[in-house]
Amino acid sequence: MASPRIWLAWRVGVFLAALAPLLFWSWQVANNAAGPEPGRYLLLNLGIGGLWMLLLTLSLTPLTKLTRWKGFALIRRQLGLWTLAYATLHLLSYALFILGLNWALLGSEIVKRPYIIVGMIALVGLAVLGATSNRWAMKRLGKRWKPLHKFSYAILGLVLLHFFWVVRADMQEWAMYAAIAALVMVTRLPPVARALPKLRYRFSSA
């Protein structure tokens, strides 16, 4: 069994890995290496970062079943909160660089770009999941906690729809993320989920 120090090092390593893209993008903007529109550069990358964090978070349960390694379960809440952080920064960058903090423009923007509504619904859902990811909320919600957090699947669908609307001119990148999301969701199907431990035994005995 791993020592508490090893688990702490694992958590810190995951934290630094999740923080690294933010530091890199900030460094590029600060050094004029983010292209002619650094605001839009940050907006797009923060959105994609949030999608990656969500996909990683949803992949932790099947990875735990496949490997029985406790480390994946230990970082589930951390990655979930990082997903919320990236999504929130994505919204803030939109408010700052696109709206210029002029919220009066939001109404006309929603009419022209309905994907904004989809993104906001996804963000609200992530905020609810983030607020209920602690032990106190788990005890208070009881049996309702798991059904509530299965809403993360719907959030993934909303995020993909949001991204689809944004990059309709170039579908190759969206298709890649959609394929990864489909694979993650397939591992959540009961027959596949039950088969994952058997795969582990098959590989270990090979």
VOPAGU-2260 file (C-alpha; in pm, 1 decimal, decimal comma):
REM VOPAGU-2260
SITE   aa  ch    i         X         Y         Z
SITE  MET   A    0       0,0       0,0       0,0
SITE  ALA   A    1     132,9     342,4     -94,8
SITE  SER   A    2     231,5     580,4     183,8
SITE  PRO   A    3      50,7     912,4     245,3
SITE  ARG   A    4     356,3    1094,5     110,1
SITE  ILE   A    5     328,4     914,2    -221,9
SITE  TRP   A    6     -41,5    1000,5    -251,1
SITE  LEU   A    7      37,2    1361,6    -162,6
SITE  ALA   A    8     308,4    1371,7    -429,3
SITE  TRP   A    9      59,7    1224,6    -677,8
SITE  ARG   A   10    -200,2    1490,9    -597,4
SITE  VAL   A   11      56,3    1770,2    -619,5
SITE  GLY   A   12     182,5    1632,6    -951,3
SITE  VAL   A   13    -169,8    1629,1   -1094,1
SITE  PHE   A   14    -226,5    1983,2    -967,4
SITE  LEU   A   15      90,6    2109,1   -1136,0
SITE  ALA   A   16       7,4    1926,1   -1457,8
SITE  ALA   A   17    -339,0    2085,8   -1464,9
SITE  LEU   A   18    -190,4    2427,7   -1390,7
SITE  ALA   A   19      83,3    2402,6   -1654,2
SITE  PRO   A   20    -134,1    2489,1   -1959,5
SITE  LEU   A   21    -258,9    2806,7   -1789,5
SITE  LEU   A   22      96,4    2914,9   -1715,6
SITE  PHE   A   23     206,9    2835,3   -2070,6
SITE  TRP   A   24     -77,6    3025,4   -2235,6
SITE  SER   A   25     -20,6    3321,7   -2002,7
SITE  TRP   A   26     348,7    3318,0   -2087,3
SITE  GLN   A   27     270,1    3320,1   -2458,8
SITE  VAL   A   28      33,3    3614,8   -2422,2
SITE  ALA   A   29     283,0    3805,2   -2208,3
SITE  ASN   A   30     556,2    3747,6   -2467,8
SITE  ASN   A   31     340,4    3835,0   -2771,1
SITE  ALA   A   32     354,8    3476,4   -2892,7
SITE  ALA   A   33     -21,7    3415,0   -2895,4
SITE  GLY   A   34     -92,9    3551,8   -3242,7
SITE  PRO   A   35    -268,4    3872,4   -3347,9
SITE  GLU   A   36    -566,8    3812,9   -3115,6
SITE  PRO   A   37    -435,6    3697,2   -2777,0
SITE  GLY   A   38    -779,8    3736,0   -2618,5
SITE  ARG   A   39    -939,9    3492,6   -2859,9
SITE  TYR   A   40    -636,4    3266,8   -2824,0
SITE  LEU   A   41    -698,5    3244,8   -2449,7
SITE  LEU   A   42   -1073,6    3207,4   -2497,4
SITE  LEU   A   43   -1038,1    2908,9   -2730,3
SITE  ASN   A   44    -763,1    2734,5   -2535,9
SITE  LEU   A   45    -939,2    2771,7   -2202,6
SITE  GLY   A   46   -1251,1    2616,7   -2354,2
SITE  ILE   A   47   -1055,7    2325,9   -2498,0
SITE  GLY   A   48    -872,6    2289,2   -2166,5
SITE  GLY   A   49   -1206,1    2260,1   -1989,1
SITE  LEU   A   50   -1316,8    1991,7   -2233,3
SITE  TRP   A   51    -996,3    1795,0   -2176,4
SITE  MET   A   52   -1038,8    1817,9   -1800,4
SITE  LEU   A   53   -1397,1    1694,7   -1827,2
SITE  LEU   A   54   -1294,3    1400,8   -2045,3
SITE  LEU   A   55   -1014,2    1311,0   -1804,7
SITE  THR   A   56   -1248,8    1332,7   -1507,3
SITE  LEU   A   57   -1503,7    1101,7   -1670,2
SITE  SER   A   58   -1232,4     855,1   -1769,3
SITE  LEU   A   59   -1115,9     803,8   -1408,5
SITE  THR   A   60   -1393,4     561,0   -1310,6
SITE  PRO   A   61   -1334,1     316,2   -1598,6
SITE  LEU   A   62    -958,6     345,8   -1543,4
SITE  THR   A   63   -1007,1     257,5   -1177,5
SITE  LYS   A   64   -1215,7     -46,3   -1270,9
SITE  LEU   A   65    -961,4    -153,0   -1529,6
SITE  THR   A   66    -653,7    -114,2   -1309,3
SITE  ARG   A   67    -790,6    -114,5    -950,4
SITE  TRP   A   68    -537,6     163,0    -880,3
SITE  LYS   A   69    -656,7     389,6    -600,3
SITE  GLY   A   70    -471,7     688,8    -742,1
SITE  PHE   A   71    -729,1     752,6   -1014,1
SITE  ALA   A   72   -1013,1     775,5    -763,3
SITE  LEU   A   73    -811,2    1011,6    -541,6
SITE  ILE   A   74    -790,8    1282,9    -808,4
SITE  ARG   A   75   -1151,0    1264,9    -934,2
SITE  ARG   A   76   -1270,1    1561,9    -729,2
SITE  GLN   A   77    -953,7    1757,5    -806,6
SITE  LEU   A   78    -994,1    1718,7   -1182,0
SITE  GLY   A   79   -1364,3    1794,7   -1155,4
SITE  LEU   A   80   -1281,7    2124,8    -985,2
SITE  TRP   A   81   -1018,7    2196,7   -1248,4
SITE  THR   A   82   -1286,7    2142,5   -1512,0
SITE  LEU   A   83   -1500,3    2404,4   -1339,3
SITE  ALA   A   84   -1200,9    2639,4   -1309,8
SITE  TYR   A   85   -1119,1    2617,3   -1679,9
SITE  ALA   A   86   -1484,2    2666,4   -1776,4
SITE  THR   A   87   -1513,3    2969,2   -1547,8
SITE  LEU   A   88   -1196,7    3124,2   -1691,2
SITE  HIS   A   89   -1335,7    3055,0   -2038,6
SITE  LEU   A   90   -1647,1    3257,3   -1952,4
SITE  LEU   A   91   -1444,2    3535,4   -1791,3
SITE  SER   A   92   -1219,1    3562,3   -2096,4
SITE  TYR   A   93   -1530,1    3587,6   -2315,9
SITE  ALA   A   94   -1668,1    3865,0   -2093,4
SITE  LEU   A   95   -1335,3    4049,1   -2094,6
SITE  PHE   A   96   -1206,4    4007,5   -2449,0
SITE  ILE   A   97   -1528,9    3975,5   -2650,9
SITE  LEU   A   98   -1781,6    4178,7   -2451,4
SITE  GLY   A   99   -1528,1    4419,3   -2305,4
SITE  LEU   A  100   -1714,4    4368,8   -1974,0
SITE  ASN   A  101   -2014,2    4538,0   -2135,8
SITE  TRP   A  102   -2288,8    4297,2   -2025,3
SITE  ALA   A  103   -2546,6    4498,3   -2219,6
SITE  LEU   A  104   -2407,1    4332,4   -2532,0
SITE  LEU   A  105   -2486,0    3984,6   -2402,5
SITE  GLY   A  106   -2846,6    3985,7   -2527,1
SITE  SER   A  107   -2751,4    4058,1   -2887,6
SITE  GLU   A  108   -2464,1    3810,0   -2866,3
SITE  ILE   A  109   -2700,1    3532,8   -2753,8
SITE  VAL   A  110   -2933,3    3605,2   -3047,6
SITE  LYS   A  111   -2643,8    3583,8   -3292,8
SITE  ARG   A  112   -2464,8    3297,6   -3115,6
SITE  PRO   A  113   -2706,3    3063,2   -2933,0
SITE  TYR   A  114   -2415,3    2835,7   -2841,4
SITE  ILE   A  115   -2348,9    3085,9   -2561,1
SITE  ILE   A  116   -2665,7    2966,2   -2385,8
SITE  VAL   A  117   -2555,4    2604,6   -2421,4
SITE  GLY   A  118   -2215,9    2689,1   -2273,0
SITE  MET   A  119   -2370,6    2874,9   -1981,4
SITE  ILE   A  120   -2603,6    2583,6   -1902,2
SITE  ALA   A  121   -2300,4    2353,6   -1899,6
SITE  LEU   A  122   -2114,1    2594,6   -1670,4
SITE  VAL   A  123   -2405,5    2612,7   -1425,7
SITE  GLY   A  124   -2416,4    2232,1   -1423,8
SITE  LEU   A  125   -2043,9    2215,6   -1349,9
SITE  ALA   A  126   -2087,0    2468,0   -1069,0
SITE  VAL   A  127   -2360,7    2253,4    -911,1
SITE  LEU   A  128   -2143,7    1942,3    -934,4
SITE  GLY   A  129   -1845,5    2130,2    -794,0
SITE  ALA   A  130   -2047,9    2261,8    -501,4
SITE  THR   A  131   -2173,2    1910,8    -417,7
SITE  SER   A  132   -1844,5    1723,4    -459,0
SITE  ASN   A  133   -1752,7    1741,4     -90,3
SITE  ARG   A  134   -1823,8    1492,9     188,9
SITE  TRP   A  135   -2080,1    1719,8     355,4
SITE  ALA   A  136   -2288,3    1737,7      36,5
SITE  MET   A  137   -2258,4    1362,0     -15,9
SITE  LYS   A  138   -2399,6    1300,6     331,6
SITE  ARG   A  139   -2677,0    1555,4     288,0
SITE  LEU   A  140   -2783,4    1428,0     -52,6
SITE  GLY   A  141   -2751,1    1059,9      33,4
SITE  LYS   A  142   -2880,5     837,2    -246,1
SITE  ARG   A  143   -2952,7    1143,7    -460,3
SITE  TRP   A  144   -2582,3    1226,4    -491,8
SITE  LYS   A  145   -2494,0     969,5    -758,6
SITE  PRO   A  146   -2792,8    1047,3    -986,5
SITE  LEU   A  147   -2708,6    1416,8    -958,2
SITE  HIS   A  148   -2346,9    1363,6   -1058,0
SITE  LYS   A  149   -2448,6    1152,2   -1355,4
SITE  PHE   A  150   -2556,8    1485,1   -1501,3
SITE  SER   A  151   -2188,2    1513,6   -1593,9
SITE  TYR   A  152   -2271,8    1299,8   -1898,6
SITE  ALA   A  153   -2528,7    1556,3   -2013,4
SITE  ILE   A  154   -2276,2    1833,2   -1946,6
SITE  LEU   A  155   -2028,7    1657,2   -2175,9
SITE  GLY   A  156   -2293,7    1654,1   -2447,9
SITE  LEU   A  157   -2362,4    2025,6   -2396,0
SITE  VAL   A  158   -1991,7    2109,5   -2409,8
SITE  LEU   A  159   -1950,4    1914,8   -2733,4
SITE  LEU   A  160   -2253,8    2090,8   -2882,4
SITE  HIS   A  161   -2111,0    2426,3   -2774,2
SITE  PHE   A  162   -1776,5    2340,3   -2933,7
SITE  PHE   A  163   -1949,4    2210,5   -3248,3
SITE  TRP   A  164   -2118,6    2546,0   -3300,4
SITE  VAL   A  165   -1790,0    2731,0   -3247,4
SITE  VAL   A  166   -1576,1    2530,3   -3494,7
SITE  ARG   A  167   -1829,1    2437,9   -3762,9
SITE  ALA   A  168   -1587,2    2551,4   -4034,0
SITE  ASP   A  169   -1330,2    2290,0   -3928,2
SITE  MET   A  170   -1487,6    1968,0   -3804,2
SITE  GLN   A  171   -1171,9    1757,2   -3781,8
SITE  GLU   A  172   -1076,3    1871,1   -3431,2
SITE  TRP   A  173   -1433,4    1845,1   -3304,7
SITE  ALA   A  174   -1463,8    1492,9   -3445,5
SITE  MET   A  175   -1153,1    1389,1   -3251,8
SITE  TYR   A  176   -1298,1    1510,5   -2922,4
SITE  ALA   A  177   -1636,6    1358,5   -3003,6
SITE  ALA   A  178   -1470,2    1021,4   -3070,3
SITE  ILE   A  179   -1283,0    1036,1   -2738,0
SITE  ALA   A  180   -1606,3    1131,2   -2559,6
SITE  ALA   A  181   -1789,0     841,5   -2727,0
SITE  LEU   A  182   -1518,0     599,7   -2612,1
SITE  VAL   A  183   -1539,7     730,7   -2255,5
SITE  MET   A  184   -1917,9     696,1   -2257,1
SITE  VAL   A  185   -1903,1     342,6   -2398,5
SITE  THR   A  186   -1692,1     237,5   -2099,8
SITE  ARG   A  187   -1976,4     361,4   -1877,5
SITE  LEU   A  188   -2230,1     121,5   -2029,5
SITE  PRO   A  189   -2312,8    -153,2   -1775,6
SITE  PRO   A  190   -2198,1    -449,3   -1993,3
SITE  VAL   A  191   -1868,1    -276,8   -2073,4
SITE  ALA   A  192   -1819,5    -157,6   -1714,4
SITE  ARG   A  193   -1865,3    -516,5   -1591,6
SITE  ALA   A  194   -1615,9    -642,8   -1848,8
SITE  LEU   A  195   -1336,0    -401,7   -1749,9
SITE  PRO   A  196   -1224,7    -598,8   -1438,9
SITE  LYS   A  197   -1219,9    -916,7   -1648,8
SITE  LEU   A  198    -987,6    -745,3   -1896,0
SITE  ARG   A  199    -756,1    -662,7   -1608,2
SITE  TYR   A  200    -738,8   -1027,5   -1501,2
SITE  ARG   A  201    -685,3   -1137,9   -1860,2
SITE  PHE   A  202    -391,6    -901,1   -1908,7
SITE  SER   A  203    -238,4    -984,5   -1572,1
SITE  SER   A  204    -247,5   -1356,8   -1642,0
SITE  ALA   A  205    -115,6   -1326,0   -1997,9
